[in-house]
């Protein structure tokens, strides 16, 4: 029994010697967390000794990295004071002046008005020159006298305003002879066909009124059709 136990112990020891050593998982794979290694990393970072790889893979065309790199290059080339910058504040080449393409106008250009510049105006204008200029402008004034409005084609209808001002008798005073029976009822029917008394008076005058009353619009003979009244027009003319 004893020899068997002895050989089993020897076999177990041989298997343990051949088994691989398992690293400490607390350090992490590939990291040395010792105090000396930490000091070396801190010294390398603080001293700027970080080394980039010798081979840099260019960004893929059309990717965000390629666009950012191209933007950085353009900004560096066009920034103020850059050796290859076409001008100081933009990436647009300056316009070269020529006889066919003159330089832009400046404030010293006599073609630009400086009427809002008090000092500039004071140098060339005085109170006397202003008075002379005002007098010259007044001498050129032309007073246009009012004229009668022209008669437009299709506008030959009677003017009820002129007719009202040409009369003086009040509404209801009989001036013109009227004949026939049922004058009031006939006038009421015919006056209902007009949208307003003004239109009734215009048609009344156009048909021979006030002396003639073809449609029976003025049964009392005052010269005013339906309920038309000249008094408001007379009052307006008096101011």
C-alpha atoms as a printed R data frame, in Angstrom:
    type eleno elety resid chain resno        x       y       z
1   ATOM     1    CA   UNK     A     1    0.000   0.000   0.000
2   ATOM     2    CA   UNK     A     2    2.813   2.338   0.880
3   ATOM     3    CA   UNK     A     3    4.577   1.975  -2.514
4   ATOM     4    CA   UNK     A     4    1.354   2.920  -4.281
5   ATOM     5    CA   UNK     A     5    0.943   6.119  -2.262
6   ATOM     6    CA   UNK     A     6    4.542   7.044  -2.928
7   ATOM     7    CA   UNK     A     7    4.196   6.672  -6.717
8   ATOM     8    CA   UNK     A     8    0.898   8.671  -6.689
9   ATOM     9    CA   UNK     A     9    2.566  11.565  -4.894
10  ATOM    10    CA   UNK     A    10    5.436  11.584  -7.428
11  ATOM    11    CA   UNK     A    11    2.950  11.658 -10.360
12  ATOM    12    CA   UNK     A    12    0.985  14.536  -8.836
13  ATOM    13    CA   UNK     A    13    4.143  16.566  -8.351
14  ATOM    14    CA   UNK     A    14    5.146  16.009 -12.000
15  ATOM    15    CA   UNK     A    15    1.753  17.160 -13.285
16  ATOM    16    CA   UNK     A    16    1.899  20.355 -11.155
17  ATOM    17    CA   UNK     A    17    5.346  21.182 -12.527
18  ATOM    18    CA   UNK     A    18    4.187  20.892 -16.143
19  ATOM    19    CA   UNK     A    19    1.004  23.063 -15.711
20  ATOM    20    CA   UNK     A    20    1.342  26.755 -17.042
21  ATOM    21    CA   UNK     A    21    1.403  29.590 -14.562
22  ATOM    22    CA   UNK     A    22   -1.795  31.711 -14.527
23  ATOM    23    CA   UNK     A    23   -0.974  35.466 -14.343
24  ATOM    24    CA   UNK     A    24   -2.456  37.711 -11.703
25  ATOM    25    CA   UNK     A    25   -5.687  39.130 -13.135
26  ATOM    26    CA   UNK     A    26   -5.398  42.210 -10.929
27  ATOM    27    CA   UNK     A    27   -2.598  43.579 -13.115
28  ATOM    28    CA   UNK     A    28   -4.527  43.241 -16.388
29  ATOM    29    CA   UNK     A    29   -3.317  41.601 -19.554
30  ATOM    30    CA   UNK     A    30   -0.128  43.184 -20.857
31  ATOM    31    CA   UNK     A    31    0.085  45.874 -18.105
32  ATOM    32    CA   UNK     A    32    2.608  46.300 -15.357
33  ATOM    33    CA   UNK     A    33    1.015  48.015 -12.390
34  ATOM    34    CA   UNK     A    34    4.099  48.164 -10.259
35  ATOM    35    CA   UNK     A    35    5.148  51.441  -8.642
36  ATOM    36    CA   UNK     A    36    8.289  51.685 -10.795
37  ATOM    37    CA   UNK     A    37    6.338  51.180 -14.033
38  ATOM    38    CA   UNK     A    38    3.780  53.822 -13.023
39  ATOM    39    CA   UNK     A    39    6.574  56.336 -12.346
40  ATOM    40    CA   UNK     A    40    8.125  55.646 -15.745
41  ATOM    41    CA   UNK     A    41    4.801  56.234 -17.532
42  ATOM    42    CA   UNK     A    42    4.146  59.495 -15.643
43  ATOM    43    CA   UNK     A    43    7.631  60.755 -16.491
44  ATOM    44    CA   UNK     A    44    7.174  59.902 -20.169
45  ATOM    45    CA   UNK     A    45    3.816  61.688 -20.364
46  ATOM    46    CA   UNK     A    46    4.924  64.827 -18.486
47  ATOM    47    CA   UNK     A    47    8.096  65.116 -20.558
48  ATOM    48    CA   UNK     A    48    6.312  64.915 -23.869
49  ATOM    49    CA   UNK     A    49    8.084  61.736 -24.843
50  ATOM    50    CA   UNK     A    50    5.024  60.098 -26.374
51  ATOM    51    CA   UNK     A    51    6.082  58.615 -29.652
52  ATOM    52    CA   UNK     A    52    3.797  58.245 -32.631
53  ATOM    53    CA   UNK     A    53    4.053  55.180 -34.795
54  ATOM    54    CA   UNK     A    54    6.471  55.452 -37.705
55  ATOM    55    CA   UNK     A    55    3.793  54.554 -40.246
56  ATOM    56    CA   UNK     A    56    0.591  56.706 -40.349
57  ATOM    57    CA   UNK     A    57   -2.332  55.286 -42.274
58  ATOM    58    CA   UNK     A    58   -3.996  58.077 -44.334
59  ATOM    59    CA   UNK     A    59   -7.726  58.601 -43.764
60  ATOM    60    CA   UNK     A    60  -10.193  57.022 -46.146
61  ATOM    61    CA   UNK     A    61  -11.282  59.491 -48.901
62  ATOM    62    CA   UNK     A    62  -14.748  60.855 -48.214
63  ATOM    63    CA   UNK     A    63  -14.656  59.953 -44.537
64  ATOM    64    CA   UNK     A    64  -15.099  62.392 -41.666
65  ATOM    65    CA   UNK     A    65  -11.368  62.209 -40.920
66  ATOM    66    CA   UNK     A    66  -10.476  63.121 -44.525
67  ATOM    67    CA   UNK     A    67  -12.906  66.062 -44.525
68  ATOM    68    CA   UNK     A    68  -11.516  67.352 -41.224
69  ATOM    69    CA   UNK     A    69   -7.954  67.064 -42.502
70  ATOM    70    CA   UNK     A    70   -8.787  68.948 -45.716
71  ATOM    71    CA   UNK     A    71  -10.574  71.691 -43.751
72  ATOM    72    CA   UNK     A    72   -7.593  72.091 -41.448
73  ATOM    73    CA   UNK     A    73   -5.263  72.392 -44.448
74  ATOM    74    CA   UNK     A    74   -7.409  75.074 -46.140
75  ATOM    75    CA   UNK     A    75   -7.714  77.112 -42.933
76  ATOM    76    CA   UNK     A    76   -3.966  76.941 -42.414
77  ATOM    77    CA   UNK     A    77   -3.245  78.120 -45.953
78  ATOM    78    CA   UNK     A    78   -5.764  80.995 -45.920
79  ATOM    79    CA   UNK     A    79   -5.285  82.332 -42.414
80  ATOM    80    CA   UNK     A    80   -4.026  85.953 -42.141
81  ATOM    81    CA   UNK     A    81   -0.287  86.101 -42.580
82  ATOM    82    CA   UNK     A    82    0.058  82.601 -44.036
83  ATOM    83    CA   UNK     A    83    2.827  82.445 -46.699
84  ATOM    84    CA   UNK     A    84    0.507  81.018 -49.351
85  ATOM    85    CA   UNK     A    85   -2.576  83.007 -48.362
86  ATOM    86    CA   UNK     A    86   -4.005  85.005 -51.339
87  ATOM    87    CA   UNK     A    87   -5.107  87.757 -48.970
88  ATOM    88    CA   UNK     A    88   -5.314  88.472 -45.259
89  ATOM    89    CA   UNK     A    89   -8.943  87.708 -44.391
90  ATOM    90    CA   UNK     A    90  -10.497  85.287 -46.901
91  ATOM    91    CA   UNK     A    91   -9.745  82.581 -49.378
92  ATOM    92    CA   UNK     A    92  -10.959  84.633 -52.364
93  ATOM    93    CA   UNK     A    93   -8.279  86.068 -54.609
94  ATOM    94    CA   UNK     A    94   -8.256  89.898 -54.726
95  ATOM    95    CA   UNK     A    95   -9.646  91.668 -57.798
96  ATOM    96    CA   UNK     A    96   -6.929  93.264 -59.878
97  ATOM    97    CA   UNK     A    97   -7.883  96.728 -61.153
98  ATOM    98    CA   UNK     A    98   -7.431  97.552 -64.825
99  ATOM    99    CA   UNK     A    99   -8.797 100.142 -67.290
100 ATOM   100    CA   UNK     A   100  -11.702  97.816 -68.032
101 ATOM   101    CA   UNK     A   101  -12.103  96.886 -64.369
102 ATOM   102    CA   UNK     A   102  -11.403  99.984 -62.226
103 ATOM   103    CA   UNK     A   103  -10.836  99.784 -58.513
104 ATOM   104    CA   UNK     A   104  -13.892 100.134 -56.230
105 ATOM   105    CA   UNK     A   105  -14.871 103.659 -55.293
106 ATOM   106    CA   UNK     A   106  -13.576 105.063 -52.008
107 ATOM   107    CA   UNK     A   107  -14.777 107.804 -49.738
108 ATOM   108    CA   UNK     A   108  -12.550 110.258 -51.612
109 ATOM   109    CA   UNK     A   109  -14.398 109.593 -54.859
110 ATOM   110    CA   UNK     A   110  -16.203 112.817 -55.870
111 ATOM   111    CA   UNK     A   111  -19.037 110.733 -57.280
112 ATOM   112    CA   UNK     A   112  -20.104 109.652 -53.781
113 ATOM   113    CA   UNK     A   113  -22.398 112.047 -51.932
114 ATOM   114    CA   UNK     A   114  -21.301 113.248 -48.514
115 ATOM   115    CA   UNK     A   115  -24.315 115.438 -47.786
116 ATOM   116    CA   UNK     A   116  -24.629 113.781 -44.369
117 ATOM   117    CA   UNK     A   117  -21.114 114.848 -43.387
118 ATOM   118    CA   UNK     A   118  -21.528 118.189 -41.593
119 ATOM   119    CA   UNK     A   119  -17.847 119.127 -41.836
120 ATOM   120    CA   UNK     A   120  -17.696 118.371 -45.550
121 ATOM   121    CA   UNK     A   121  -20.861 120.363 -46.274
122 ATOM   122    CA   UNK     A   122  -19.694 123.280 -44.110
123 ATOM   123    CA   UNK     A   123  -16.531 123.566 -46.194
124 ATOM   124    CA   UNK     A   124  -18.419 124.213 -49.420
125 ATOM   125    CA   UNK     A   125  -21.717 125.755 -48.234
126 ATOM   126    CA   UNK     A   126  -22.480 128.935 -46.292
127 ATOM   127    CA   UNK     A   127  -25.637 130.655 -45.086
128 ATOM   128    CA   UNK     A   128  -25.413 133.047 -48.018
129 ATOM   129    CA   UNK     A   129  -25.023 130.259 -50.567
130 ATOM   130    CA   UNK     A   130  -27.988 128.405 -49.053
131 ATOM   131    CA   UNK     A   131  -30.146 131.527 -49.312
132 ATOM   132    CA   UNK     A   132  -29.127 131.997 -52.929
133 ATOM   133    CA   UNK     A   133  -29.903 128.389 -53.766
134 ATOM   134    CA   UNK     A   134  -33.355 128.653 -52.128
135 ATOM   135    CA   UNK     A   135  -34.082 131.840 -54.064
136 ATOM   136    CA   UNK     A   136  -33.118 130.149 -57.332
137 ATOM   137    CA   UNK     A   137  -35.399 127.223 -56.564
138 ATOM   138    CA   UNK     A   138  -38.306 129.529 -55.802
139 ATOM   139    CA   UNK     A   139  -37.742 131.386 -59.082
140 ATOM   140    CA   UNK     A   140  -38.246 128.118 -60.917
141 ATOM   141    CA   UNK     A   141  -41.583 127.363 -59.257
142 ATOM   142    CA   UNK     A   142  -44.464 127.105 -61.710
143 ATOM   143    CA   UNK     A   143  -48.001 127.570 -60.472
144 ATOM   144    CA   UNK     A   144  -50.443 125.445 -62.435
145 ATOM   145    CA   UNK     A   145  -53.955 126.828 -62.569
146 ATOM   146    CA   UNK     A   146  -56.768 124.290 -62.134
147 ATOM   147    CA   UNK     A   147  -58.759 123.436 -65.213
148 ATOM   148    CA   UNK     A   148  -62.074 121.775 -65.810
149 ATOM   149    CA   UNK     A   149  -62.005 118.017 -65.944
150 ATOM   150    CA   UNK     A   150  -62.153 116.661 -69.469
151 ATOM   151    CA   UNK     A   151  -65.217 114.769 -70.581
152 ATOM   152    CA   UNK     A   152  -64.440 111.104 -70.982
153 ATOM   153    CA   UNK     A   153  -66.125 108.932 -73.596
154 ATOM   154    CA   UNK     A   154  -69.198 107.275 -72.149
155 ATOM   155    CA   UNK     A   155  -69.411 109.821 -69.321
156 ATOM   156    CA   UNK     A   156  -71.871 112.262 -70.873
157 ATOM   157    CA   UNK     A   157  -74.540 111.631 -68.239
158 ATOM   158    CA   UNK     A   158  -76.032 114.647 -66.460
159 ATOM   159    CA   UNK     A   159  -74.156 116.142 -63.518
160 ATOM   160    CA   UNK     A   160  -76.554 116.222 -60.570
161 ATOM   161    CA   UNK     A   161  -74.166 118.394 -58.522
162 ATOM   162    CA   UNK     A   162  -74.176 121.105 -61.176
163 ATOM   163    CA   UNK     A   163  -77.940 120.807 -61.474
164 ATOM   164    CA   UNK     A   164  -78.414 121.159 -57.695
165 ATOM   165    CA   UNK     A   165  -76.275 124.306 -57.623
166 ATOM   166    CA   UNK     A   166  -78.187 125.764 -60.574
167 ATOM   167    CA   UNK     A   167  -81.469 125.633 -58.662
168 ATOM   168    CA   UNK     A   168  -82.622 127.490 -55.571
169 ATOM   169    CA   UNK     A   169  -86.195 126.379 -54.823
170 ATOM   170    CA   UNK     A   170  -86.721 123.771 -52.114
171 ATOM   171    CA   UNK     A   171  -87.903 120.247 -52.565
172 ATOM   172    CA   UNK     A   172  -91.697 119.922 -52.943
173 ATOM   173    CA   UNK     A   173  -92.211 123.354 -54.538
174 ATOM   174    CA   UNK     A   174  -94.010 122.861 -57.859
175 ATOM   175    CA   UNK     A   175  -92.201 124.563 -60.729
176 ATOM   176    CA   UNK     A   176  -92.984 122.393 -63.753
177 ATOM   177    CA   UNK     A   177  -96.426 121.366 -65.037
178 ATOM   178    CA   UNK     A   178  -97.332 117.714 -64.728
179 ATOM   179    CA   UNK     A   179 -100.388 115.988 -66.230
180 ATOM   180    CA   UNK     A   180 -101.972 112.620 -65.692
181 ATOM   181    CA   UNK     A   181 -103.726 110.591 -63.038
182 ATOM   182    CA   UNK     A   182 -102.235 108.301 -60.459
183 ATOM   183    CA   UNK     A   183  -98.990 110.207 -60.408
184 ATOM   184    CA   UNK     A   184  -97.979 109.249 -56.873
185 ATOM   185    CA   UNK     A   185  -98.554 105.505 -57.260
186 ATOM   186    CA   UNK     A   186  -96.814 105.469 -60.645
187 ATOM   187    CA   UNK     A   187  -93.808 107.319 -59.214
188 ATOM   188    CA   UNK     A   188  -93.580 104.861 -56.311
189 ATOM   189    CA   UNK     A   189  -93.447 101.894 -58.711
190 ATOM   190    CA   UNK     A   190  -90.926 103.447 -61.082
191 ATOM   191    CA   UNK     A   191  -88.681 104.845 -58.316
192 ATOM   192    CA   UNK     A   192  -88.358 101.352 -56.838
193 ATOM   193    CA   UNK     A   193  -86.376 100.332 -59.930
194 ATOM   194    CA   UNK     A   194  -83.414 102.599 -58.984
195 ATOM   195    CA   UNK     A   195  -80.781 101.688 -56.421
196 ATOM   196    CA   UNK     A   196  -80.553 105.260 -55.105
197 ATOM   197    CA   UNK     A   197  -82.243 108.665 -55.512
198 ATOM   198    CA   UNK     A   198  -79.073 109.980 -57.230
199 ATOM   199    CA   UNK     A   199  -79.416 107.379 -59.995
200 ATOM   200    CA   UNK     A   200  -83.091 108.228 -60.363
201 ATOM   201    CA   UNK     A   201  -82.283 111.940 -60.728
202 ATOM   202    CA   UNK     A   202  -79.573 111.235 -63.310
203 ATOM   203    CA   UNK     A   203  -81.957 109.168 -65.429
204 ATOM   204    CA   UNK     A   204  -84.694 111.778 -64.961
205 ATOM   205    CA   UNK     A   205  -82.442 114.542 -66.309
206 ATOM   206    CA   UNK     A   206  -81.145 112.309 -69.120
207 ATOM   207    CA   UNK     A   207  -84.733 111.734 -70.353
208 ATOM   208    CA   UNK     A   208  -85.569 115.430 -70.686
209 ATOM   209    CA   UNK     A   209  -86.035 116.514 -67.083
210 ATOM   210    CA   UNK     A   210  -86.825 118.641 -65.331
211 ATOM   211    CA   UNK     A   211  -89.254 120.081 -67.897
212 ATOM   212    CA   UNK     A   212  -90.322 116.666 -69.133
213 ATOM   213    CA   UNK     A   213  -91.066 113.635 -67.007
214 ATOM   214    CA   UNK     A   214  -91.252 110.640 -69.329
215 ATOM   215    CA   UNK     A   215  -91.342 107.982 -66.569
216 ATOM   216    CA   UNK     A   216  -93.432 109.854 -64.003
217 ATOM   217    CA   UNK     A   217  -90.589 110.200 -61.463
218 ATOM   218    CA   UNK     A   218  -91.501 113.784 -60.507
219 ATOM   219    CA   UNK     A   219  -95.286 113.914 -59.954
220 ATOM   220    CA   UNK     A   220  -95.227 117.178 -57.938
221 ATOM   221    CA   UNK     A   221  -93.228 119.046 -60.629
222 ATOM   222    CA   UNK     A   222  -90.422 120.352 -58.369
223 ATOM   223    CA   UNK     A   223  -87.789 119.055 -60.799
224 ATOM   224    CA   UNK     A   224  -86.437 116.476 -58.347
225 ATOM   225    CA   UNK     A   225  -87.066 112.816 -59.129
226 ATOM   226    CA   UNK     A   226  -88.265 110.388 -56.461
227 ATOM   227    CA   UNK     A   227  -86.830 111.449 -53.074
228 ATOM   228    CA   UNK     A   228  -83.749 113.217 -54.445
229 ATOM   229    CA   UNK     A   229  -82.932 116.459 -52.581
230 ATOM   230    CA   UNK     A   230  -80.466 119.144 -53.802
231 ATOM   231    CA   UNK     A   231  -80.068 120.697 -50.340
232 ATOM   232    CA   UNK     A   232  -76.994 118.633 -49.241
233 ATOM   233    CA   UNK     A   233  -75.096 119.631 -52.396
234 ATOM   234    CA   UNK     A   234  -75.843 123.297 -51.862
235 ATOM   235    CA   UNK     A   235  -74.745 123.111 -48.253
236 ATOM   236    CA   UNK     A   236  -71.487 121.423 -49.188
237 ATOM   237    CA   UNK     A   237  -70.672 124.134 -51.710
238 ATOM   238    CA   UNK     A   238  -71.105 126.776 -49.048
239 ATOM   239    CA   UNK     A   239  -68.326 125.161 -46.967
